Amino acid sequence: MIDLLFEEQYKQTIENNRHNLPQEIASVVDRCDSEGFVFRNKPFPLYPRISILPVEVRNEIQKEAEKMIDILEKVIELYANDQRTREFFMLGEQAQELVKIDPGYKRKIQISRFDTYLVPGKDVFKILENNTDCPAGVIFTGRILEVMKRISVLDAYLRKLPPLRKEGIDTTDAFIRQLLDTYQEFRPGSEMPSVAILQVRGKESKEVGEMVKQFALLGIEAIIADPRDLQYRRGKLYSGDLAVDLVWNKINTADFIPLLDEAERIKNYLNACKDQAICQVNSFQARFITESKLCMAYLSTPSFSHYFTEEERNVISKHIPWARKLEDGSVEYRGKQIELKQLALEEQERFVIKTAYDIRGEGVLIGCSTPSDRWKEILEECWNKPFILQEFIPAPEIEVPVDDCRSFSKKKFSTDLFMFGGKFQGFGSKISDEFKVNIFQNGSKQVILSLAEGDRNGKSTI
């Protein structure tokens, strides 16, 4: 079972205030809208759900997540130095050239998020995928907490608890600080940079708009730009008249790859990266190698395990689900030797199929919710292409107030582990009734916090 603290107190608080709580939530959301306090990219139902983890669980997650991010950095090194590794990732020609670019800072993954499910027992969590290109939630996760605290019932509940740990992600500026720290490593002693946040024109997210405002509060000029509109002259990259020093590339890799087909239109941006005229975060190594779902299969495949130390292999076995690239060959699964395609067909309900790059779970096919003929068709289409077969990990569930807080209903939840500069920054979480726990697929959000000290009063399990 998964430990959560103060569940009985939480449920009692909701039940005692169920008559006035829905109205207060609606009022808080209305005030946020009228004040221009933006906390979400799209509307979703705001459930008054807060979960509290024991400090021991939180600390174990931090320790293991920081080991995992170091392992991903090692994968990037292996890609650079090992031909078998490069062949495994099946990068296109343009991507192969981009990952050779030195970003100008040591850690290639500066801002990332592990998407995980908490699991019972010593493993604590399983990583569903790495988000090492440009994860969402770096500002809005902290704002969701602030919105919850504006609800007086929840604020009073939190104040009655023992001291809670304040995480980096709980603030709106930890992300900005990490970008600036990375820039200082890239160009030590330099003045505050001017910033471009890349978005495909017409697809700008609300969170990106809030990033621009956060930079402005620090006196830093920041703009949103389409990479096709940038100019490169005399060693400087320009967006209009603004000379750009620092770039947060907030175009998901799945959307960036089609831009490579317009190489002539984005050559100014790519040349600036090659020449280190700008500091781009994240690096192309993070965006194409560890972001790829093939990285999950790489870590899980026995023929590559000798590249890792015994400690690293133990961490991988705890947190990386069984996965293989979709290609011919025999595999071992649960003590049985079997052809991979035969396994995928015979044990469909145990697996998911994932494309190398996707967003919002759109490139994920879940075996247990897919008709067998459709599963077989997709399997054939994806065979020997950059897709993986990954073991299905069931989502944990929590009780969420529904029906205007008149009752509780079990919903699936995910746990996002934010990592800045290789260090754990705290939790985000999505909740849903769907197999794909995602805001853009009928999901919502909750807050996950932990105690500052080891007080286990009110321990509960789910």
N, C-alpha and C positions, 0 to 999 in steps of 0.2 A: 504494500500500500504506500501511497505518497503522503508524506507528512504535510499538513497545513495546521497553522495555529489559530486559535480563537474562533473556530467555525461556529460553535454554538452561540457565542456572544454576537457574532456577526449576524447570524440568522435571526436571533432574538431582536436585535436592533432593527432589522428590516421589518419584521412582523409587528413590532411595536409602533412603527411609523408608516405602515403601509397605506394609510388613508391620505396622508399629506405628501408622501415622498414623490409620487409621480408628478404632482403639480410643481413641486420645488425643482425637480430635475428639468422640467420643461422651461421653468422660469430662468434657471441658470443658463441653459443653452441659449435662450432668447437674449439674455444679457450679454453673453459672450459674442453673439452675432452683432448686437447693437454697438458694443464697444470695439468691435474689430479684433477681438481676441480669437484668432484662428487656431483650431486644434485638430483639424481633420481635412483630408484631401477630398472626401466625399461624405455626404450624410450617411450615418448609420445609427441604429437604435442604441442609445446610451444606457446600458444597464448599470445599476449601482453595485458593481462587483469588485471587491478588493480581496486579494488573497495574501496571506502572511506566511512566509517560509521560516523555518527554524534557522538560526545563524549557522549551525553546523552544516546544513544542506547548502545554504548560500555560499559558505566558504569552500565547500567541496566543489561546487559548480565553478567558482572563480578559479580554483587551482587547476581543475581539469580543462576548462576552456582556455586558459592561458597556455597550457601544454599543447592543446590542439592547434592554437594559432601559430605556435612555433613550428609544429609539424607541417603546417601549410607553407610556411616560409621555406622549410626544407624541401618540399615538393618543387617549389619554384627553382631552387638551386639544382635539384636533380634534373629538372627539365633542361636547364642550361648546359648541363655536363654529361647527360646520358642519352644516347641515341634511341634506345628502347623506350625510354620515357617520352621523348618527343614524338615518336611514332604512335604511341598509345593515345595521345591526346587529339590526334587527327585535326590539327589546326590548318586552316586554309593558308595559302601562300602569303597573303597580306598580313594576317595575324601572326604568322611565323616571323615576319620582319618586325612587326611592332613590338613583340615581346623581347626583342634584342635591345630595345632602347633602354639605356640606363636612366631611371627617373631622377637620379641625383640625391636620393636618400636611401638609408640602409634597409629599413623594413619596407618591403614592397606592398604589404597590406597595412594601410594606415587606419582605415575606417571600415569596419565590417560588422557582420551580424550572423551568428549561427542561428538557424531556425531549427528548433528542437521540440521534442516531446519529453516531458518528465516521465520517468519509468520507476517502478518499485525496485528496491534492492540497492546493491552497491554501485550499479552503473549510473544511477541518478538521472542521466539524460541520454537520449539518442539524437544525433544530428541528422536531420532530414536533408539539409543542403547548406552549403556555404554561401553567404551573400558577401562577396568580396569585390563587387564592382562599385555599387553606389546604393547602399541600403536605404530604404525609407525609414521614417520614424525617428531620425536622429534629433529632431526638434520636437515633433508632435508627441513622442512618448512622455516627455516631461510635462507637456501641456495637458495631456489626459489626466495625469495625477493632479495638476492644479485645478482642473475642472471638477474632479471628484472632491477635492477639498473645499470648493465653493459650495458644495451641497452640505448644508449645516448638519444634517443627520450623520453623514459619513465623517465630517470633520470632527464632530463630538466623539464618534466611535474611535477614530484614530488617536485622539488625545487621551483616551482612557487606557490605551495600550502602553506597555513598556516602551522605552525609547526605540525608535525605528532607524535603520541605517539610511543615510542619505547617499545615494549613488550618483555617479557622474551624469547618467542619462536622465536623472530626475530634474536636472537644470536644463535651460535652453541654450546655454553657452558652451557646454563641454565640447560639442562638435566643432564650434567655431575655434575654440582654443587649440584643438588638435590640428586643425588645418593650419593655423598660424604657427604652431610648434613645428609642423612639417616644413613649412616655408623657411623658418629660421634654420633648420638643418640643411635645407637646400641652398640657402644663401645667407650664411651667418652674418649677424650684425647689420642686416639691411633694415630699412625703414618699413613701415606698414605697407603691405602690398595692395595693389588694386586687384580686384577679383572678378572673374567671369565664371558663372555657373551655367554649364552647358545643358540645354534642353532642345529637343526638336521643335521647331516652330509650330505653334498650335497645340502642343502637348505639355505646356508648362503646368507643373503641379502647384497647389497652394503652399505646400511646405517650402518649395523653392522660393516663392515670393516672400515668405517669412524669413528665410535665410538672408535675403538682401536687406531686410529691415534690421536683422540682428547685426550684420556688418556695419550698417549705418550708425547704430547706437555706439559703436566703437570708433566712429569717425573714418571708417574704411569705405571707399567707393566700390560698390559691387553692382554688377549688371547680369541679366539673363541673356544668353547668346546662343544662337544656332551656329555650330562649328562651320557650316557652309558659308556664313557671312563674315568670317574673320579674315583679316588681312595681315600679311607678314612682310615687313619691310625694315631694312637697316637693323636687323637683329631684334626687332620687337614685334610682338603680336598685338594687333589692334582690333577692338570692337568699336566701330565708328571712330571717334577721336580718342577713346580711352586706351592707353597702353596697358596691357594686361600682364600681371606678374604671376598670379596664382589662379589655377583652374580647378574647380570641383566639377568633374565630368559626371553629371547626373543624368546621363543617357544610359539606360540599361544596356548591357552587352547585346541582348537579343535585338534591341533597336539600333544599336551602333553598327552591327555587322552589315545591314543593308546600306549604310552610308559609305562603307568601303567600296561599294560598287560605283560610287560617285567620287572616286579617288581624286579626280581633278578639282572637285569643288571643296574638298576638305584638306587639300595638300598643304595649305598655309598652316593650318592647325597642326598637322602631323609633322611638318618640317620644324615648327617651333618646338615641338616635343623632342625631336631628334637632336636639335641643337641645344637643348636645355635652356632655351630662351624663356621658358615658362616652367613653373612647378605644377605638374599635373598630379592630382590625387583622384582615385587610386592609380597605381601604375598599370601599364598594359599587361604586365605579368599577372597581377591580381585579377584583372578584368577578363583575361582569356584562359588562364591556366587553372587557378584555384576556384574561380567562379564556375567553371565547367562542371556539370554533373559527372563527367567522366572522372573527375578528381575523386569522387566517392568510390567509384569502382576501382580506381588505381590503388587507393589506400586499402581496399578490401581484397585485392587479388594477391594470392600467395606468391606468385612469381616475382613480385616486387618487394616482398616483406623483408628480404635480407638487406635492403637499403636503410632499414630503420633499426635503432637500438632495441634491446629487449624492453626497456621502459616505454619507448615510443610505441612498440607493437602492442603492449598491454593497454595503453591509452586508446589506440585505434580500435582494438577489439572491444573495448567497453562502450565506445561512443559512436562508432561507424557501423551502420547496418550492413549486412551481407549485400554485396552488389557486384555485378559483372557487366562488362561491355557486351553489347549484342553482337556476338561473332561466333563462328563455329568453334566447337571444342567441348571437351568433357570438363565438368566441374564437380566439386564435392559440396554437397548441401545436406546438412544434418546427418552426417556420417554416411551418405549415399553418393556413389559416383554415377554421374548421369550426364548425357548430352544437354547443353544449356537450353537449346530450343525445346527439347522434350520436357525438360523441367518446367519451362515457362508455360507450356501447354497443359501439362498434367497437374500443376500446382498453381494455376492461375490466381486463385483467391489469396495466395500468400505474397503476391508481388505487385509492384507498380512498374510501369515503363516511363522513363523520363528522357526528354531531349536534353542536349548539352546545355542549352541556354534558353531560358524562358522567364516570364514574369507572371506573378499572380497565380501560379499553378496551372497556367493554360497549357503547358506542355507536359502535363502529368496525366497518365491513364492508370486508373486504379482497378486492379483485377477483380476484386470482390464486388464492384459496382458496374462492371462492363459485361455485356453479352459475350458469350464465348466466341461466336463467329466474328464479332467486331474485334475482340482481343487478338484472334489469330490473324486477321487481316492487317492490323496495325503492326503486329510482331513481324510479319513478312515485309511490310513496307520499310520498317526501321532497321532491318537486319544488315549488319556490316556498315552501318552508318553511326554517327556520333550520338548514340542512345545507350541507356543502361537499363538493366533489369535490377531492381532494388527490392529487398525484402520490405513488405508492408509492416509499418509500425502503427498499431492502433493508438489513437489519441486518448489521453486521459480525460476524465470528465469531472466537472464541478457543478454544484447546484447554483443556478442563476435566478434571481428574482425576475419573473415574467408576469404577463397579464396585469400590468399596472401594479406590480408588487403584491398581488393577491395570492400568488403561489410561487413555488420554486420548480424549476425544470433542469434536468441534467443537460449540459452542453459540453461539447468537446473544446479543449483549449490547447493552444501552443505556447511555448515559452521562447522568446527571442533573447539571445545573449549578445549584448552589444559590446564590441571590442574596439578601443581606440588606442593606437600606438602599441598594440600587443597586450594591453591591459583590460581587464573586465570592467565594464561601466554600469552594469545593472541589467534589469529585465524589461522587456516589453511582453505583451501577451494579446493574442487574438482569441475570440470565442465564436463558436458556430455550431449549427446543427448538421452541417455538411461534412463529408469526408475531407474535402479540401478546406482547411481552416484559414480563410482569407477574407479580408475586408471587402474585396471586390467580388466575392462569391457569397453574398448574404451573411457576411460576418460582422462582428463588432469587436470591441476591445475591453479589456479589464486591466486593473493595476495589480502588479505583483511586487510586494515589498518584503523585507526581512527584518528581523530584530537586530538591534545593534549589539546586543549581548546575548548570552546563552540562556535566556529565560524561556522555559518550555511550558509554562502554565498555559492551559487551554489547548493542549496538543490534541489534534484530531487527525484522522486519515481519510483519504478518499480513494 
